[in-house]
């Protein structure tokens, strides 16, 4: 039996946008199944006209809307009746567009597996921001797939939760929705969704998914106090772990929107990062400190911004996560910001690499082009607290009274979210190692929840920044922060970095503790594998084969490149030696 792709949609009053969805599947769908829930406009007529014009069989049913779960299941029941045998059902909402019909056609022709449900990538454009996530929007008909949940419903097979056994990931199949062209339907839908979700929450207060989407809906309606309350409630529940990450992240955004103290958003952003190792919170923190000082007032502190944006360059694309991944942060934004901030703090090599990487994904970016050319021109005179150009370390600055006050204030608090902001103010004041070491030590003894334990990922963020400073530390401080750096680098599987530090550290101290670091680093270096922290930026070429840059093999960085690194330089009439110097 040859399986076809059949479009299935639930619609109401979609005369303005339904042709967008139909046109995106033109040539791949010979049948369209429509459930109309009470249109008062020309939706049904438009469906009939389009199918007649394009020689497509239309199967139409009308049924009143009950809720999203029950009504979508009426559509699936109708599809099973029409098709009788298993065919590929493409489940679109109005305003959805299938972006690569050829990829789907190729997959359907070649597929011979056991799976009957398929995760496809959904992208929503709102303003200039694109959110992406994976959802089951392709299933085999007559295979028991039905929806659960009254709003933000989810599909499962034979009433059993989704598993890897029955669902296959299809990252190249993309459903796009331009929410800027959604008229006022979204706003009306959010009001209805809130009412339905609140009713479901009253009936079952422990259902975590309902709480999460109630928070999401309140946020979309600008009911921020309610959104904050429901996100906080979601943190106390188990269930889908990615909803917990997003609750931390949205708490940070919501607190900032409500003009709460910056320390509150700061806490939630770092908690979100520690929870899932995602780049988005680090980008938000870096953006904030580009326009604010350490206490949250208007100003700028690029040194603090660099702490977070430099850490973001080491993080992997979260292929194991499906919910609201901001892919633009990974392929462009972190590199764009790193090029700007890196130039301000003296990290010229990283800034140039980042500028080139940004241009790979936004070939016409004037600001990244100008920044790259300026970096090449001014490299010999680059200055900054993290300068990688100067050979000699700077002498220690004069310790101010404010610095001592800030350090004492930080030391007076037990919970990290109260202590760390004061240490960052101390760092802003004097730009020396001790505040960053103090923060790292906090995270060596408590996790992002404030519980006793070790948060190696957060400790690594701050101790890595300390390791880049160009100020001369005392011997005691040097030994202390290098030991912390070795420990957290090994914990995060950053073996090469640990090796580079452990050898000179042991040569200096001759201490058995440092010998232990060195032995472990060397042993693990022989069998090193990727861990949860891995450098994904670009570095200067290490061979003489004419390579411009050596991007990570991680395909997320290469996906969607408008031009390759060597093409970036060619377009600007530059040679690799112009960027990196002669060998």
Residue pairs with C-beta under 8 A, 6 or more apart in sequence:
1 85
3 86
3 87
3 88
3 108
3 111
3 140
4 29
4 30
4 31
4 87
4 88
4 108
5 25
5 28
5 29
5 87
5 88
5 90
5 104
5 105
5 108
6 29
6 30
6 31
6 32
6 33
6 79
6 83
6 87
6 88
6 89
6 90
6 141
7 21
7 22
7 25
7 29
7 31
7 32
7 33
7 90
7 92
8 32
8 33
8 34
8 35
8 75
8 76
8 79
8 89
8 90
8 91
8 92
9 18
9 21
9 32
9 33
9 34
9 35
9 75
9 91
9 92
9 93
9 94
10 34
10 35
10 37
10 71
10 72
10 75
10 93
11 18
11 34
11 35
11 36
11 37
11 39
11 43
11 47
11 94
12 36
12 37
12 38
12 39
12 43
12 65
13 39
13 40
13 41
13 43
14 39
14 43
14 46
14 94
14 95
15 39
15 41
15 42
15 43
15 45
15 46
16 183
17 94
17 95
17 181
17 182
18 43
18 46
18 47
18 50
18 94
19 46
19 50
20 95
20 97
21 92
21 93
21 94
21 95
21 96
21 97
21 98
22 32
22 47
22 50
22 54
23 97
24 96
24 97
24 98
24 99
24 101
25 90
25 92
25 98
25 101
26 54
26 101
27 101
28 98
28 101
28 104
28 105
29 56
29 90
30 56
30 57
31 56
31 57
31 58
31 59
31 82
31 83
32 47
32 51
32 56
32 57
32 58
32 59
33 59
33 75
33 78
33 79
33 82
33 89
34 44
34 47
34 58
34 59
34 60
34 61
35 61
35 62
35 63
35 71
35 74
35 75
35 78
36 43
36 44
36 60
36 61
36 62
36 63
37 62
37 63
37 64
37 65
37 71
38 62
38 64
38 65
44 60
47 58
47 60
48 58
48 60
50 56
51 57
51 58
59 78
59 82
61 74
61 75
61 78
63 71
63 74
65 71
67 150
67 151
67 196
68 147
68 149
68 150
68 151
68 152
68 153
69 147
69 148
69 149
69 150
69 153
72 147
72 153
73 146
73 147
76 89
76 141
76 145
76 146
76 147
79 89
79 141
80 141
80 142
83 89
83 141
83 142
84 142
85 141
85 142
86 116
86 140
86 141
86 142
86 143
87 140
87 141
88 108
88 138
88 139
88 140
88 141
89 138
89 139
89 140
89 141
90 98
90 104
90 137
90 138
91 137
91 138
91 139
91 155
92 98
92 137
92 175
93 177
95 177
95 178
95 179
95 181
95 182
96 122
96 175
96 176
96 177
97 175
97 176
97 177
97 178
98 104
98 173
98 174
98 175
99 123
99 174
99 175
99 176
100 172
100 173
100 174
103 172
103 173
104 138
104 173
107 170
107 173
113 168
114 165
115 165
115 166
115 167
115 168
116 139
116 140
116 143
116 145
116 157
116 166
117 136
117 138
117 139
117 140
117 143
117 145
117 155
117 157
117 162
117 166
117 167
117 168
118 136
118 137
118 138
118 139
118 167
118 168
118 169
118 170
118 173
119 134
119 135
119 136
119 167
119 168
119 169
119 170
119 322
120 134
120 135
120 136
120 137
120 138
120 170
120 173
120 174
120 175
121 132
121 133
121 134
121 170
121 171
121 172
121 173
121 174
121 175
122 132
122 133
122 134
122 135
122 137
122 174
122 175
122 176
122 177
123 130
123 131
123 132
123 174
123 175
123 176
123 177
124 130
124 131
124 132
124 177
124 179
125 176
125 177
125 178
125 179
125 180
126 179
126 180
127 180
129 326
129 328
130 326
130 327
130 328
131 324
131 325
131 326
132 324
132 325
132 326
132 327
133 322
133 323
133 324
133 325
134 169
134 171
134 322
134 323
135 322
136 145
136 154
136 155
136 162
136 167
137 175
138 170
138 173
139 145
139 155
143 157
144 157
144 158
145 155
145 156
145 157
146 155
146 156
146 157
146 159
147 153
147 154
147 155
147 156
148 154
148 155
148 156
148 159
149 200
149 209
149 210
150 196
150 197
150 199
150 200
151 193
151 196
151 197
151 200
151 213
151 217
152 193
152 197
152 209
152 213
152 216
154 162
154 209
155 162
156 162
157 166
179 186
186 220
187 221
190 217
190 220
190 221
191 221
193 213
193 217
194 214
194 217
194 218
194 221
194 223
197 210
197 213
197 214
197 217
198 214
200 207
200 210
201 207
201 210
201 211
201 214
204 210
206 237
208 234
208 237
208 238
208 239
208 240
208 243
209 239
209 240
209 243
211 230
211 233
211 234
211 237
212 230
212 231
212 234
212 240
212 243
212 246
212 247
214 230
215 226
215 227
215 229
215 230
215 231
215 233
215 234
215 247
215 250
216 227
216 250
218 224
218 226
218 227
218 230
219 227
219 250
219 254
224 254
224 257
224 258
225 258
227 250
227 254
228 251
228 254
228 255
228 258
231 247
231 250
231 251
231 254
232 247
232 251
234 243
234 244
234 247
235 244
235 247
235 248
235 251
240 323
241 276
242 276
242 321
242 322
242 323
243 323
244 275
245 272
245 275
245 276
245 278
245 321
245 323
246 272
246 323
246 324
248 268
248 269
248 271
248 272
248 275
248 281
249 268
249 269
249 272
249 278
249 280
249 281
251 268
252 264
252 265
252 266
252 267
252 268
252 269
252 272
252 281
252 284
253 265
253 284
255 264
255 265
255 268
256 262
256 265
261 296
262 288
262 292
262 295
262 296
262 421
263 296
263 417
263 418
263 421
265 288
266 285
266 417
266 420
266 421
267 417
269 281
269 282
269 284
269 285
270 281
270 285
270 417
270 420
270 448
270 458
271 448
271 449
272 278
272 280
272 281
273 281
273 282
273 457
273 458
273 461
274 447
274 448
274 455
274 457
274 458
275 448
276 318
276 321
277 315
277 316
277 318
277 457
277 532
277 533
278 315
278 318
278 321
278 325
279 312
279 315
279 329
279 330
279 334
280 326
280 329
282 308
282 309
282 311
282 312
282 315
282 334
283 308
283 309
283 312
283 329
283 333
283 334
283 337
285 305
285 308
286 305
286 306
286 308
286 309
286 312
286 337
286 341
287 305
287 337
288 305
289 300
289 301
289 302
289 304
289 305
289 308
290 300
290 302
290 305
290 337
290 340
290 341
291 298
291 299
291 300
292 298
292 299
292 300
292 301
293 299
293 300
293 301
293 428
294 301
294 304
294 421
294 424
294 425
294 427
294 428
295 421
295 425
301 428
302 341
302 344
302 345
302 384
303 345
303 384
303 385
303 386
303 427
303 428
303 431
304 424
304 427
304 428
305 337
305 341
306 341
306 342
306 344
306 345
306 347
306 386
306 465
307 436
307 461
307 462
307 465
308 461
309 334
309 337
309 338
309 341
309 342
310 338
310 342
310 347
310 350
310 464
310 465
310 468
311 460
311 461
311 464
311 465
312 334
312 338
313 334
313 335
313 338
313 350
313 354
313 535
313 536
313 537
314 494
314 533
314 534
314 535
314 536
314 537
315 533
315 534
315 536
316 530
316 532
316 533
316 534
316 536
316 554
316 556
317 325
317 327
317 330
317 536
317 554
317 556
317 557
318 325
319 556
326 333
327 556
330 556
330 557
331 361
331 556
331 557
331 559
331 560
332 358
332 361
332 362
334 354
335 354
335 355
335 357
335 358
335 361
335 537
336 354
336 355
336 358
336 362
336 365
336 367
336 368
337 354
338 350
338 351
338 354
338 537
339 351
339 352
339 354
339 355
339 358
339 368
339 371
339 372
339 375
340 351
340 367
340 371
341 351
342 348
342 350
342 351
342 354
343 351
343 371
343 374
343 375
343 382
344 384
345 384
345 385
345 386
345 387
346 382
346 383
346 384
346 385
346 386
346 387
346 388
346 389
346 390
346 470
347 384
347 386
347 387
347 388
347 468
348 375
348 379
348 382
348 387
348 388
348 389
349 388
349 539
349 540
349 580
350 388
350 537
351 371
351 375
352 372
352 375
352 376
352 579
352 580
353 537
353 538
353 539
353 540
353 549
354 537
354 538
355 368
355 371
355 372
355 375
356 372
356 538
356 548
356 549
356 565
356 568
356 569
356 579
357 537
357 538
357 549
357 551
357 557
357 565
358 365
358 368
359 365
359 368
359 369
359 372
359 563
359 568
360 561
360 562
360 563
360 564
360 565
360 568
361 560
361 561
361 562
362 368
362 562
363 562
363 563
363 568
363 571
369 572
372 572
373 572
376 574
376 578
376 579
379 389
380 389
382 388
382 389
383 390
384 470
385 431
385 469
385 470
385 471
386 465
386 468
386 469
386 470
387 470
388 468
388 470
390 470
393 470
393 471
393 472
394 470
394 471
394 472
395 471
395 472
396 432
396 471
396 472
396 473
396 474
397 430
397 431
397 432
397 471
399 430
400 429
400 430
402 429
403 426
403 429
403 430
406 422
406 423
406 425
406 426
406 429
406 435
407 422
407 423
407 426
407 434
407 435
407 438
409 422
410 419
410 420
410 421
410 422
410 423
410 426
410 435
410 438
411 419
411 438
412 419
413 419
413 422
415 446
415 450
416 439
416 442
416 443
416 446
416 448
416 450
417 450
419 439
419 442
420 439
420 442
423 435
423 436
423 438
423 439
424 435
424 439
426 434
426 435
427 435
427 436
431 469
431 471
432 469
432 471
432 473
433 466
433 469
433 471
433 473
433 477
433 478
433 481
434 477
436 462
436 463
436 465
436 466
436 469
436 481
437 463
437 466
437 477
437 480
437 481
437 484
439 462
440 459
440 462
440 463
440 466
440 481
440 484
440 488
441 459
441 484
443 454
443 455
443 456
443 458
443 459
443 462
444 454
444 455
444 459
444 484
444 487
444 488
445 452
445 453
445 454
446 452
446 453
446 455
447 453
447 454
447 455
448 455
448 458
454 491
456 488
456 491
456 492
457 492
457 532
457 533
459 484
459 488
460 488
460 489
460 491
460 492
460 494
460 533
463 481
463 484
463 485
463 488
464 485
466 481
466 485
467 481
467 482
467 485
467 501
473 481
475 508
478 508
479 505
479 508
479 509
482 501
482 505
483 505
483 513
483 514
483 517
485 497
485 498
485 501
486 498
486 501
486 502
486 505
486 514
486 517
486 521
487 517
489 495
489 497
489 498
489 501
490 498
490 517
490 520
490 521
490 524
492 531
492 532
492 533
493 524
493 528
493 529
493 530
493 531
493 532
493 533
493 534
494 531
494 533
494 534
495 521
495 524
495 525
495 528
496 525
496 528
498 517
498 520
498 521
498 524
499 518
499 521
499 522
499 525
502 514
502 517
502 518
502 521
502 522
503 518
505 514
505 517
505 518
506 514
506 515
506 517
506 518
534 552
534 554
535 552
536 552
536 554
536 556
536 557
537 552
538 549
538 550
538 551
538 552
538 565
539 549
539 550
540 549
540 579
540 580
541 547
541 548
541 549
541 550
541 576
541 580
542 550
544 583
546 576
547 566
547 576
548 565
548 566
548 568
548 569
548 576
548 579
549 565
549 566
551 557
551 558
551 565
563 571
569 575
569 576
569 578
569 579
577 583
